């Protein structure tokens, strides 16, 4: 068993991890500061280092740097309760082996260490060269850290990526981050909303068209793929394209050749394709509504964006970010009060991050402060404006009713499944009652 250097400033967590590792046969040197860690690394090389990121005046990234300078094959596993895309990219750039979000099950860490052992045995040494960039990808939850890790590993490649998730979860933002961290970052990024383009025009939109190819084609037209040459094309709502065009798209992904409508010859273009959908493509394949071969070609790397209700710990961070953003944009100084923050965190947000963003923008413009009443008022107004036939409150109510049925009417279990406090569930149920 390899000797492990453990760097953790929380005494209780350090003891727990060290005890678990030693119980599994590992020899552990445990320290509480970056200075002690770097001093240990100056004296000897460790095959595996497990370190927190935010420790003292220096960080786990400094420990990572010292470990890799001592032994280029050292596998460094970083732990943090405040993960961001910037720290993940910095860790990846520095050659970190893995990145784990706190809190975590010990089995997760043990699995990472086991994989690190295998990697050393195979003399693997992976690193990335991207510079960290600022981004609006906000969230430190374990689910978002997994997204960051996949983005960091995928960006430097030309692999096709499919991004799945409900409407409003930030699929387009993930696509932009992949492009910004890629070698194509200085070339065009061209988004295409496949669902908003008439099926009859999609081929000419993407591949281009020659003059006279169809009625109204009074000049040669360059398609998106050619216009984005050497860059990235983001095909949003890919699940909406008709089956008769799916084969053409598959052929392009295989050959990177385009033939404008009405042209007699093909030409080769160099573009990376990212795609996104809020639909279940595997189910569509099973129902013969989407080509299986195209699905497999798109599904080289799959990123699933978690809905906001499944990363509730990020709601406050997102709220604070949007308050700062819109205060600056509209030259306002609206404060987010504790009652407002609590109310925002109590919502199930069926419209996800996009809904939260628009609600906060409205409050920054119109409210004197963001408290519970301001949140309730903004939600009521925006629900009636955005979905007159079926409001977001209706969608939330339907979700609550379904969960109640699934939990046999047990309100405590229902609240736990929904990720909200029981008192919040009671308040929502009270609002759902028909008005006399």
Buried (B, 14 or more C-beta within 10 A) or exposed (E): EBEBBBBBBBEEBBEEBBEBBBEEEBEBBBBBBBBBBBEBBEEEBBBBBBBBBBBEEBBBBBBBBBBBEBBEEBBBBBBBBEBBBBBBBBBBBBBBBBBBBBEBEBEBBBEBBEBBBEBBEEEEBEEBEBEBEEBBBBBBBBBBBBBBBBBBBBBBBBBBBBBBBBEBBBBBBBBBBBBBBBBBBEBBBBBBEBBEBEEEEBBBBBBBBBEEBEEEBEEBBBBBBBBBBEBBBBBBBBBBBEEEBBEBBBBBBEEBBBBBBBBEEBBEBEBBBBBBBBBEBEEBBEEEBBBEEBBEBBBBBEBBBBBBBEBBBBBBBBBBBBBEBBBEEEEBEBEBBEBBBBBBBBBBBBBBBBBBBBBBBBBBEEBEBBBBBBBBBBBEEBBEEEBEEEBBBBBBBEBBEEBBEEBEEEBEBBBBEBBBBEEBBEBBBEEBEEEE
